[in-house]
Amino acid sequence: MTTQLLVYEEAVPVTKSRHADWSVEVGSDYSFSSRVNSVPLMAVEFPNAAAEHVIVFGGTGDVVMPAAILGLRAEENLFVSPEGKWQGKYVPAFLRRYPFVFSSQDEGKNFTLCIDEKFPGFNQDGKGERLFGEDGEPSAYTQNVLKFLQQYQLEFNRTKALCEKLKSLNLLEPMQAQINLESGEQRSLTGFSAVNRGRLKTLSADALADLARSDELELIYNHLSSMRNFEAMRERISGGGSAENKEEVVKEEKDSGDGNGSDAAASKASKKGAATKTKH
């Protein structure tokens, strides 16, 4: 498996010959994601995620995919406590599917269920849910995992179609977020794109009607409203505080001319997350 899989250390195909006696005990420990500052997000997640996550688009060239920003520095996840607890209401599906993942060797024509064998809850002590039953067939638990990942893949294809439409309508432009902390530290988050409100308003009536009929217009506004969550992330860094002591968040959008420019594809964002810079 490639490092593009972010939180996975040693993902291997689930097979009866290798995993017949293995079980999985999944708890509420999200320590595995503590060093990830962004994760891919499916379009169907926008309504729930937008309430507390910043939703952006990462990508270069023809590949653009949404991502949820989790931290403002490299290897920083502000939603995971030092004890590994998730400090938020919504957990992105990318993380909820862990320790399982699909892999493909034929460009998405067929998929193989894999598991991260480094996952602490992966055991031969019978704790949690068995991967295979006594009859050697995948357990009900494994069947449910397969259904979840199949739905995830379906939503991935739908999300890809949304991104292709945004690009064809020339709605995306590079963006950076600059956060000024009370300490004098300045953090800059770059390498992503956002929908340009001005360009959205200039779309033809037919184009807007098409977006409305497909519910994609609602998703666009979910994305735009989520930008307000940069302030909430700043407050996570400071641990709250009074209105008088809040840090300043400055968001700057830059037009690339063709609206297609971006520094990091979602696939690359899955390797490194959004690019960050820190100044003192």
C-alpha positions as protocol buffer text, in pm:
chain_id: "A"
residue {
  index: 1
  type: MET
  ca { x: 0 y: 0 z: 0 }
}
residue {
  index: 2
  type: THR
  ca { x: 116 y: 353 z: -74 }
}
residue {
  index: 3
  type: THR
  ca { x: 157 y: 634 z: 175 }
}
residue {
  index: 4
  type: GLN
  ca { x: -134 y: 800 z: -4 }
}
residue {
  index: 5
  type: LEU
  ca { x: -348 y: 598 z: 237 }
}
residue {
  index: 6
  type: LEU
  ca { x: -240 y: 834 z: 515 }
}
residue {
  index: 7
  type: VAL
  ca { x: -324 y: 650 z: 835 }
}
residue {
  index: 8
  type: TYR
  ca { x: -250 y: 299 z: 710 }
}
residue {
  index: 9
  type: GLU
  ca { x: 86 y: 145 z: 798 }
}
residue {
  index: 10
  type: GLU
  ca { x: 63 y: -210 z: 667 }
}
residue {
  index: 11
  type: ALA
  ca { x: -259 y: -273 z: 473 }
}
residue {
  index: 12
  type: VAL
  ca { x: -282 y: -625 z: 328 }
}
residue {
  index: 13
  type: PRO
  ca { x: -567 y: -816 z: 156 }
}
residue {
  index: 14
  type: VAL
  ca { x: -808 y: -992 z: 390 }
}
residue {
  index: 15
  type: THR
  ca { x: -790 y: -1366 z: 313 }
}
residue {
  index: 16
  type: LYS
  ca { x: -917 y: -1681 z: 484 }
}
residue {
  index: 17
  type: SER
  ca { x: -574 y: -1843 z: 468 }
}
residue {
  index: 18
  type: ARG
  ca { x: -412 y: -1551 z: 651 }
}
residue {
  index: 19
  type: HIS
  ca { x: -688 y: -1417 z: 876 }
}
residue {
  index: 20
  type: ALA
  ca { x: -920 y: -1709 z: 957 }
}
residue {
  index: 21
  type: ASP
  ca { x: -846 y: -1682 z: 1331 }
}
residue {
  index: 22
  type: TRP
  ca { x: -820 y: -1305 z: 1355 }
}
residue {
  index: 23
  type: SER
  ca { x: -1060 y: -1060 z: 1513 }
}
residue {
  index: 24
  type: VAL
  ca { x: -1098 y: -681 z: 1517 }
}
residue {
  index: 25
  type: GLU
  ca { x: -1176 y: -479 z: 1826 }
}
residue {
  index: 26
  type: VAL
  ca { x: -1269 y: -127 z: 1721 }
}
residue {
  index: 27
  type: GLY
  ca { x: -1302 y: 129 z: 1997 }
}
residue {
  index: 28
  type: SER
  ca { x: -1309 y: 508 z: 2017 }
}
residue {
  index: 29
  type: ASP
  ca { x: -933 y: 565 z: 1993 }
}
residue {
  index: 30
  type: TYR
  ca { x: -844 y: 794 z: 1702 }
}
residue {
  index: 31
  type: SER
  ca { x: -474 y: 822 z: 1781 }
}
residue {
  index: 32
  type: PHE
  ca { x: -401 y: 675 z: 1439 }
}
residue {
  index: 33
  type: SER
  ca { x: -513 y: 1004 z: 1284 }
}
residue {
  index: 34
  type: SER
  ca { x: -337 y: 1241 z: 1524 }
}
residue {
  index: 35
  type: ARG
  ca { x: -68 y: 1338 z: 1269 }
}
residue {
  index: 36
  type: VAL
  ca { x: -299 y: 1404 z: 975 }
}
residue {
  index: 37
  type: ASN
  ca { x: -403 y: 1764 z: 905 }
}
residue {
  index: 38
  type: SER
  ca { x: -654 y: 1687 z: 630 }
}
residue {
  index: 39
  type: VAL
  ca { x: -849 y: 1391 z: 496 }
}
residue {
  index: 40
  type: PRO
  ca { x: -1055 y: 1331 z: 180 }
}
residue {
  index: 41
  type: LEU
  ca { x: -1425 y: 1406 z: 218 }
}
residue {
  index: 42
  type: MET
  ca { x: -1714 y: 1275 z: 11 }
}
residue {
  index: 43
  type: ALA
  ca { x: -1981 y: 1513 z: -117 }
}
residue {
  index: 44
  type: VAL
  ca { x: -2255 y: 1329 z: 73 }
}
residue {
  index: 45
  type: GLU
  ca { x: -2074 y: 1427 z: 394 }
}
residue {
  index: 46
  type: PHE
  ca { x: -2084 y: 1802 z: 325 }
}
residue {
  index: 47
  type: PRO
  ca { x: -2407 y: 1881 z: 518 }
}
residue {
  index: 48
  type: ASN
  ca { x: -2285 y: 1715 z: 838 }
}
residue {
  index: 49
  type: ALA
  ca { x: -1917 y: 1804 z: 806 }
}
residue {
  index: 50
  type: ALA
  ca { x: -1981 y: 2172 z: 727 }
}
residue {
  index: 51
  type: ALA
  ca { x: -2109 y: 2232 z: 1079 }
}
residue {
  index: 52
  type: GLU
  ca { x: -1758 y: 2206 z: 1226 }
}
residue {
  index: 53
  type: HIS
  ca { x: -1504 y: 2127 z: 955 }
}
residue {
  index: 54
  type: VAL
  ca { x: -1352 y: 2349 z: 687 }
}
residue {
  index: 55
  type: ILE
  ca { x: -1424 y: 2191 z: 347 }
}
residue {
  index: 56
  type: VAL
  ca { x: -1182 y: 2274 z: 66 }
}
residue {
  index: 57
  type: PHE
  ca { x: -1077 y: 2127 z: -267 }
}
residue {
  index: 58
  type: GLY
  ca { x: -729 y: 1989 z: -319 }
}
residue {
  index: 59
  type: GLY
  ca { x: -577 y: 1892 z: -650 }
}
residue {
  index: 60
  type: THR
  ca { x: -373 y: 1973 z: -955 }
}
residue {
  index: 61
  type: GLY
  ca { x: -451 y: 1932 z: -1321 }
}
residue {
  index: 62
  type: ASP
  ca { x: -756 y: 1719 z: -1385 }
}
residue {
  index: 63
  type: VAL
  ca { x: -769 y: 1564 z: -1037 }
}
residue {
  index: 64
  type: VAL
  ca { x: -957 y: 1763 z: -775 }
}
residue {
  index: 65
  type: MET
  ca { x: -1126 y: 1620 z: -466 }
}
residue {
  index: 66
  type: PRO
  ca { x: -1272 y: 1770 z: -146 }
}
residue {
  index: 67
  type: ALA
  ca { x: -1091 y: 1751 z: 185 }
}
residue {
  index: 68
  type: ALA
  ca { x: -1173 y: 1831 z: 547 }
}
residue {
  index: 69
  type: ILE
  ca { x: -908 y: 2045 z: 717 }
}
residue {
  index: 70
  type: LEU
  ca { x: -821 y: 1901 z: 1059 }
}
residue {
  index: 71
  type: GLY
  ca { x: -516 y: 2108 z: 1152 }
}
residue {
  index: 72
  type: LEU
  ca { x: -333 y: 2427 z: 1063 }
}
residue {
  index: 73
  type: ARG
  ca { x: 17 y: 2280 z: 1073 }
}
residue {
  index: 74
  type: ALA
  ca { x: 177 y: 1974 z: 919 }
}
residue {
  index: 75
  type: GLU
  ca { x: 108 y: 1656 z: 1117 }
}
residue {
  index: 76
  type: GLU
  ca { x: -148 y: 1835 z: 1336 }
}
residue {
  index: 77
  type: ASN
  ca { x: -502 y: 1714 z: 1402 }
}
residue {
  index: 78
  type: LEU
  ca { x: -687 y: 1956 z: 1629 }
}
residue {
  index: 79
  type: PHE
  ca { x: -981 y: 1716 z: 1659 }
}
residue {
  index: 80
  type: VAL
  ca { x: -789 y: 1443 z: 1844 }
}
residue {
  index: 81
  type: SER
  ca { x: -706 y: 1478 z: 2213 }
}
residue {
  index: 82
  type: PRO
  ca { x: -372 y: 1365 z: 2361 }
}
residue {
  index: 83
  type: GLU
  ca { x: -562 y: 1058 z: 2484 }
}
residue {
  index: 84
  type: GLY
  ca { x: -681 y: 978 z: 2130 }
}
residue {
  index: 85
  type: LYS
  ca { x: -1043 y: 1085 z: 2179 }
}
residue {
  index: 86
  type: TRP
  ca { x: -1226 y: 1255 z: 1893 }
}
residue {
  index: 87
  type: GLN
  ca { x: -1312 y: 1610 z: 1995 }
}
residue {
  index: 88
  type: GLY
  ca { x: -1596 y: 1683 z: 1760 }
}
residue {
  index: 89
  type: LYS
  ca { x: -1939 y: 1568 z: 1656 }
}
residue {
  index: 90
  type: TYR
  ca { x: -1866 y: 1445 z: 1305 }
}
residue {
  index: 91
  type: VAL
  ca { x: -1594 y: 1197 z: 1210 }
}
residue {
  index: 92
  type: PRO
  ca { x: -1515 y: 1185 z: 834 }
}
residue {
  index: 93
  type: ALA
  ca { x: -1595 y: 851 z: 670 }
}
residue {
  index: 94
  type: PHE
  ca { x: -1232 y: 823 z: 559 }
}
residue {
  index: 95
  type: LEU
  ca { x: -1140 y: 775 z: 926 }
}
residue {
  index: 96
  type: ARG
  ca { x: -1448 y: 576 z: 1023 }
}
residue {
  index: 97
  type: ARG
  ca { x: -1359 y: 303 z: 775 }
}
residue {
  index: 98
  type: TYR
  ca { x: -1022 y: 242 z: 941 }
}
residue {
  index: 99
  type: PRO
  ca { x: -861 y: -17 z: 977 }
}
residue {
  index: 100
  type: PHE
  ca { x: -1023 y: -135 z: 653 }
}
residue {
  index: 101
  type: VAL
  ca { x: -972 y: -1 z: 300 }
}
residue {
  index: 102
  type: PHE
  ca { x: -1026 y: -105 z: -60 }
}
residue {
  index: 103
  type: SER
  ca { x: -733 y: -148 z: -298 }
}
residue {
  index: 104
  type: SER
  ca { x: -741 y: -188 z: -674 }
}
residue {
  index: 105
  type: GLN
  ca { x: -485 y: -314 z: -922 }
}
residue {
  index: 106
  type: ASP
  ca { x: -688 y: -242 z: -1237 }
}
residue {
  index: 107
  type: GLU
  ca { x: -778 y: 128 z: -1206 }
}
residue {
  index: 108
  type: GLY
  ca { x: -1098 y: 74 z: -1011 }
}
residue {
  index: 109
  type: LYS
  ca { x: -1254 y: -212 z: -1208 }
}
residue {
  index: 110
  type: ASN
  ca { x: -1220 y: -452 z: -916 }
}
residue {
  index: 111
  type: PHE
  ca { x: -1152 y: -394 z: -547 }
}
residue {
  index: 112
  type: THR
  ca { x: -994 y: -601 z: -272 }
}
residue {
  index: 113
  type: LEU
  ca { x: -1076 y: -563 z: 96 }
}
residue {
  index: 114
  type: CYS
  ca { x: -762 y: -488 z: 298 }
}
residue {
  index: 115
  type: ILE
  ca { x: -688 y: -435 z: 665 }
}
residue {
  index: 116
  type: ASP
  ca { x: -407 y: -252 z: 841 }
}
residue {
  index: 117
  type: GLU
  ca { x: -233 y: -529 z: 1034 }
}
residue {
  index: 118
  type: LYS
  ca { x: -62 y: -266 z: 1251 }
}
residue {
  index: 119
  type: PHE
  ca { x: -398 y: -164 z: 1395 }
}
residue {
  index: 120
  type: PRO
  ca { x: -377 y: -223 z: 1775 }
}
residue {
  index: 121
  type: GLY
  ca { x: -723 y: -379 z: 1783 }
}
residue {
  index: 122
  type: PHE
  ca { x: -627 y: -648 z: 1531 }
}
residue {
  index: 123
  type: ASN
  ca { x: -584 y: -964 z: 1739 }
}
residue {
  index: 124
  type: GLN
  ca { x: -593 y: -1343 z: 1767 }
}
residue {
  index: 125
  type: ASP
  ca { x: -737 y: -1338 z: 2118 }
}
residue {
  index: 126
  type: GLY
  ca { x: -1101 y: -1340 z: 2008 }
}
residue {
  index: 127
  type: LYS
  ca { x: -1156 y: -979 z: 2118 }
}
residue {
  index: 128
  type: GLY
  ca { x: -1415 y: -786 z: 1919 }
}
residue {
  index: 129
  type: GLU
  ca { x: -1550 y: -919 z: 1589 }
}
residue {
  index: 130
  type: ARG
  ca { x: -1414 y: -1217 z: 1397 }
}
residue {
  index: 131
  type: LEU
  ca { x: -1329 y: -1167 z: 1029 }
}
residue {
  index: 132
  type: PHE
  ca { x: -1433 y: -1520 z: 936 }
}
residue {
  index: 133
  type: GLY
  ca { x: -1688 y: -1761 z: 1081 }
}
residue {
  index: 134
  type: GLU
  ca { x: -1633 y: -2122 z: 1182 }
}
residue {
  index: 135
  type: ASP
  ca { x: -1745 y: -2223 z: 832 }
}
residue {
  index: 136
  type: GLY
  ca { x: -1457 y: -2026 z: 681 }
}
residue {
  index: 137
  type: GLU
  ca { x: -1687 y: -1769 z: 522 }
}
residue {
  index: 138
  type: PRO
  ca { x: -1665 y: -1393 z: 586 }
}
residue {
  index: 139
  type: SER
  ca { x: -1848 y: -1307 z: 908 }
}
residue {
  index: 140
  type: ALA
  ca { x: -2154 y: -1083 z: 924 }
}
residue {
  index: 141
  type: TYR
  ca { x: -1921 y: -811 z: 1056 }
}
residue {
  index: 142
  type: THR
  ca { x: -1692 y: -842 z: 753 }
}
residue {
  index: 143
  type: GLN
  ca { x: -1995 y: -836 z: 522 }
}
residue {
  index: 144
  type: ASN
  ca { x: -2107 y: -509 z: 680 }
}
residue {
  index: 145
  type: VAL
  ca { x: -1758 y: -366 z: 635 }
}
residue {
  index: 146
  type: LEU
  ca { x: -1774 y: -459 z: 267 }
}
residue {
  index: 147
  type: LYS
  ca { x: -2110 y: -284 z: 229 }
}
residue {
  index: 148
  type: PHE
  ca { x: -1974 y: 30 z: 396 }
}
residue {
  index: 149
  type: LEU
  ca { x: -1669 y: 41 z: 167 }
}
residue {
  index: 150
  type: GLN
  ca { x: -1880 y: -31 z: -141 }
}
residue {
  index: 151
  type: GLN
  ca { x: -2101 y: 266 z: -53 }
}
residue {
  index: 152
  type: TYR
  ca { x: -1790 y: 475 z: 13 }
}
residue {
  index: 153
  type: GLN
  ca { x: -1660 y: 390 z: -335 }
}
residue {
  index: 154
  type: LEU
  ca { x: -1997 y: 480 z: -489 }
}
residue {
  index: 155
  type: GLU
  ca { x: -1991 y: 816 z: -312 }
}
residue {
  index: 156
  type: PHE
  ca { x: -1631 y: 865 z: -428 }
}
residue {
  index: 157
  type: ASN
  ca { x: -1745 y: 838 z: -790 }
}
residue {
  index: 158
  type: ARG
  ca { x: -2030 y: 1083 z: -728 }
}
residue {
  index: 159
  type: THR
  ca { x: -1792 y: 1324 z: -561 }
}
residue {
  index: 160
  type: LYS
  ca { x: -1552 y: 1298 z: -852 }
}
residue {
  index: 161
  type: ALA
  ca { x: -1837 y: 1394 z: -1086 }
}
residue {
  index: 162
  type: LEU
  ca { x: -1916 y: 1699 z: -871 }
}
residue {
  index: 163
  type: CYS
  ca { x: -1555 y: 1815 z: -886 }
}
residue {
  index: 164
  type: GLU
  ca { x: -1543 y: 1769 z: -1262 }
}
residue {
  index: 165
  type: LYS
  ca { x: -1853 y: 1989 z: -1293 }
}
residue {
  index: 166
  type: LEU
  ca { x: -1701 y: 2261 z: -1073 }
}
residue {
  index: 167
  type: LYS
  ca { x: -1392 y: 2262 z: -1292 }
}
residue {
  index: 168
  type: SER
  ca { x: -1593 y: 2269 z: -1614 }
}
residue {
  index: 169
  type: LEU
  ca { x: -1787 y: 2571 z: -1483 }
}
residue {
  index: 170
  type: ASN
  ca { x: -1459 y: 2741 z: -1386 }
}
residue {
  index: 171
  type: LEU
  ca { x: -1576 y: 2792 z: -1028 }
}
residue {
  index: 172
  type: LEU
  ca { x: -1261 y: 2691 z: -839 }
}
residue {
  index: 173
  type: GLU
  ca { x: -971 y: 2919 z: -755 }
}
residue {
  index: 174
  type: PRO
  ca { x: -660 y: 2884 z: -536 }
}
residue {
  index: 175
  type: MET
  ca { x: -700 y: 3008 z: -181 }
}
residue {
  index: 176
  type: GLN
  ca { x: -490 y: 3052 z: 130 }
}
residue {
  index: 177
  type: ALA
  ca { x: -586 y: 3105 z: 493 }
}
residue {
  index: 178
  type: GLN
  ca { x: -369 y: 3320 z: 718 }
}
residue {
  index: 179
  type: ILE
  ca { x: -416 y: 3290 z: 1091 }
}
residue {
  index: 180
  type: ASN
  ca { x: -259 y: 3542 z: 1330 }
}
residue {
  index: 181
  type: LEU
  ca { x: -228 y: 3418 z: 1689 }
}
residue {
  index: 182
  type: GLU
  ca { x: -204 y: 3628 z: 2004 }
}
residue {
  index: 183
  type: SER
  ca { x: 150 y: 3505 z: 2055 }
}
residue {
  index: 184
  type: GLY
  ca { x: 254 y: 3677 z: 1732 }
}
residue {
  index: 185
  type: GLU
  ca { x: 282 y: 3348 z: 1548 }
}
residue {
  index: 186
  type: GLN
  ca { x: 139 y: 3351 z: 1197 }
}
residue {
  index: 187
  type: ARG
  ca { x: 17 y: 3034 z: 1031 }
}
residue {
  index: 188
  type: SER
  ca { x: -56 y: 3009 z: 660 }
}
residue {
  index: 189
  type: LEU
  ca { x: -248 y: 2724 z: 505 }
}
residue {
  index: 190
  type: THR
  ca { x: -206 y: 2687 z: 129 }
}
residue {
  index: 191
  type: GLY
  ca { x: -235 y: 2431 z: -146 }
}
residue {
  index: 192
  type: PHE
  ca { x: -612 y: 2418 z: -183 }
}
residue {
  index: 193
  type: SER
  ca { x: -896 y: 2575 z: -379 }
}
residue {
  index: 194
  type: ALA
  ca { x: -1242 y: 2709 z: -304 }
}
residue {
  index: 195
  type: VAL
  ca { x: -1549 y: 2807 z: -504 }
}
residue {
  index: 196
  type: ASN
  ca { x: -1543 y: 3170 z: -614 }
}
residue {
  index: 197
  type: ARG
  ca { x: -1872 y: 3332 z: -509 }
}
residue {
  index: 198
  type: GLY
  ca { x: -1846 y: 3596 z: -778 }
}
residue {
  index: 199
  type: ARG
  ca { x: -1815 y: 3341 z: -1057 }
}
residue {
  index: 200
  type: LEU
  ca { x: -2102 y: 3140 z: -909 }
}
residue {
  index: 201
  type: LYS
  ca { x: -2328 y: 3446 z: -935 }
}
residue {
  index: 202
  type: THR
  ca { x: -2241 y: 3493 z: -1303 }
}
residue {
  index: 203
  type: LEU
  ca { x: -2351 y: 3144 z: -1409 }
}
residue {
  index: 204
  type: SER
  ca { x: -2637 y: 3124 z: -1655 }
}
residue {
  index: 205
  type: ALA
  ca { x: -2988 y: 3048 z: -1535 }
}
residue {
  index: 206
  type: ASP
  ca { x: -2966 y: 2705 z: -1699 }
}
residue {
  index: 207
  type: ALA
  ca { x: -2639 y: 2620 z: -1526 }
}
residue {
  index: 208
  type: LEU
  ca { x: -2774 y: 2727 z: -1187 }
}
residue {
  index: 209
  type: ALA
  ca { x: -3095 y: 2533 z: -1245 }
}
residue {
  index: 210
  type: ASP
  ca { x: -2893 y: 2224 z: -1329 }
}
residue {
  index: 211
  type: LEU
  ca { x: -2691 y: 2259 z: -1009 }
}
residue {
  index: 212
  type: ALA
  ca { x: -3009 y: 2307 z: -809 }
}
residue {
  index: 213
  type: ARG
  ca { x: -3183 y: 2003 z: -961 }
}
residue {
  index: 214
  type: SER
  ca { x: -2887 y: 1779 z: -878 }
}
residue {
  index: 215
  type: ASP
  ca { x: -2858 y: 1922 z: -523 }
}
residue {
  index: 216
  type: GLU
  ca { x: -2504 y: 2026 z: -612 }
}
residue {
  index: 217
  type: LEU
  ca { x: -2585 y: 2392 z: -548 }
}
residue {
  index: 218
  type: GLU
  ca { x: -2666 y: 2306 z: -187 }
}
residue {
  index: 219
  type: LEU
  ca { x: -2333 y: 2124 z: -159 }
}
residue {
  index: 220
  type: ILE
  ca { x: -2152 y: 2430 z: -292 }
}
residue {
  index: 221
  type: TYR
  ca { x: -2310 y: 2648 z: -24 }
}
residue {
  index: 222
  type: ASN
  ca { x: -2225 y: 2386 z: 240 }
}
residue {
  index: 223
  type: HIS
  ca { x: -1864 y: 2423 z: 128 }
}
residue {
  index: 224
  type: LEU
  ca { x: -1874 y: 2803 z: 129 }
}
residue {
  index: 225
  type: SER
  ca { x: -2037 y: 2827 z: 472 }
}
residue {
  index: 226
  type: SER
  ca { x: -1779 y: 2585 z: 613 }
}
residue {
  index: 227
  type: MET
  ca { x: -1509 y: 2850 z: 566 }
}
residue {
  index: 228
  type: ARG
  ca { x: -1635 y: 3010 z: 885 }
}
residue {
  index: 229
  type: ASN
  ca { x: -1490 y: 2715 z: 1073 }
}
residue {
  index: 230
  type: PHE
  ca { x: -1139 y: 2851 z: 1031 }
}
residue {
  index: 231
  type: GLU
  ca { x: -1226 y: 3071 z: 1330 }
}
residue {
  index: 232
  type: ALA
  ca { x: -1338 y: 2767 z: 1530 }
}
residue {
  index: 233
  type: MET
  ca { x: -1008 y: 2595 z: 1450 }
}
residue {
  index: 234
  type: ARG
  ca { x: -822 y: 2900 z: 1572 }
}
residue {
  index: 235
  type: GLU
  ca { x: -1018 y: 2875 z: 1897 }
}
residue {
  index: 236
  type: ARG
  ca { x: -920 y: 2509 z: 1928 }
}
residue {
  index: 237
  type: ILE
  ca { x: -557 y: 2621 z: 1919 }
}
residue {
  index: 238
  type: SER
  ca { x: -609 y: 2887 z: 2185 }
}
residue {
  index: 239
  type: GLY
  ca { x: -840 y: 2672 z: 2395 }
}
residue {
  index: 240
  type: GLY
  ca { x: -1122 y: 2923 z: 2368 }
}
residue {
  index: 241
  type: GLY
  ca { x: -1109 y: 3271 z: 2523 }
}
residue {
  index: 242
  type: SER
  ca { x: -1312 y: 3587 z: 2545 }
}
residue {
  index: 243
  type: ALA
  ca { x: -1421 y: 3788 z: 2245 }
}
residue {
  index: 244
  type: GLU
  ca { x: -1160 y: 4051 z: 2332 }
}
residue {
  index: 245
  type: ASN
  ca { x: -877 y: 3797 z: 2322 }
}
residue {
  index: 246
  type: LYS
  ca { x: -961 y: 3612 z: 2002 }
}
residue {
  index: 247
  type: GLU
  ca { x: -690 y: 3582 z: 1738 }
}
residue {
  index: 248
  type: GLU
  ca { x: -740 y: 3725 z: 1395 }
}
residue {
  index: 249
  type: VAL
  ca { x: -817 y: 3505 z: 1096 }
}
residue {
  index: 250
  type: VAL
  ca { x: -751 y: 3648 z: 752 }
}
residue {
  index: 251
  type: LYS
  ca { x: -867 y: 3456 z: 445 }
}
residue {
  index: 252
  type: GLU
  ca { x: -734 y: 3559 z: 107 }
}
residue {
  index: 253
  type: GLU
  ca { x: -856 y: 3424 z: -227 }
}
residue {
  index: 254
  type: LYS
  ca { x: -636 y: 3449 z: -535 }
}
residue {
  index: 255
  type: ASP
  ca { x: -764 y: 3414 z: -888 }
}
residue {
  index: 256
  type: SER
  ca { x: -539 y: 3201 z: -1108 }
}
residue {
  index: 257
  type: GLY
  ca { x: -696 y: 3330 z: -1426 }
}
residue {
  index: 258
  type: ASP
  ca { x: -839 y: 2999 z: -1550 }
}
residue {
  index: 259
  type: GLY
  ca { x: -972 y: 2893 z: -1210 }
}
residue {
  index: 260
  type: ASN
  ca { x: -806 y: 2551 z: -1241 }
}
residue {
  index: 261
  type: GLY
  ca { x: -485 y: 2615 z: -1050 }
}
residue {
  index: 262
  type: SER
  ca { x: -406 y: 2447 z: -721 }
}
residue {
  index: 263
  type: ASP
  ca { x: -89 y: 2338 z: -544 }
}
residue {
  index: 264
  type: ALA
  ca { x: -194 y: 1999 z: -410 }
}
residue {
  index: 265
  type: ALA
  ca { x: -427 y: 1733 z: -551 }
}
residue {
  index: 266
  type: ALA
  ca { x: -651 y: 1541 z: -316 }
}
residue {
  index: 267
  type: SER
  ca { x: -434 y: 1240 z: -379 }
}
residue {
  index: 268
  type: LYS
  ca { x: -125 y: 1438 z: -281 }
}
residue {
  index: 269
  type: ALA
  ca { x: -314 y: 1592 z: 8 }
}
residue {
  index: 270
  type: SER
  ca { x: -370 y: 1235 z: 121 }
}
residue {
  index: 271
  type: LYS
  ca { x: 7 y: 1206 z: 144 }
}
residue {
  index: 272
  type: LYS
  ca { x: 97 y: 1538 z: 303 }
}
residue {
  index: 273
  type: GLY
  ca { x: -224 y: 1722 z: 389 }
}
residue {
  index: 274
  type: ALA
  ca { x: -262 y: 2091 z: 318 }
}
residue {
  index: 275
  type: ALA
  ca { x: 66 y: 2282 z: 305 }
}
residue {
  index: 276
  type: THR
  ca { x: 140 y: 2495 z: 607 }
}
residue {
  index: 277
  type: LYS
  ca { x: 380 y: 2772 z: 693 }
}
residue {
  index: 278
  type: THR
  ca { x: 459 y: 2916 z: 1032 }
}
residue {
  index: 279
  type: LYS
  ca { x: 614 y: 3252 z: 1109 }
}
residue {
  index: 280
  type: HIS
  ca { x: 717 y: 3412 z: 1437 }
}
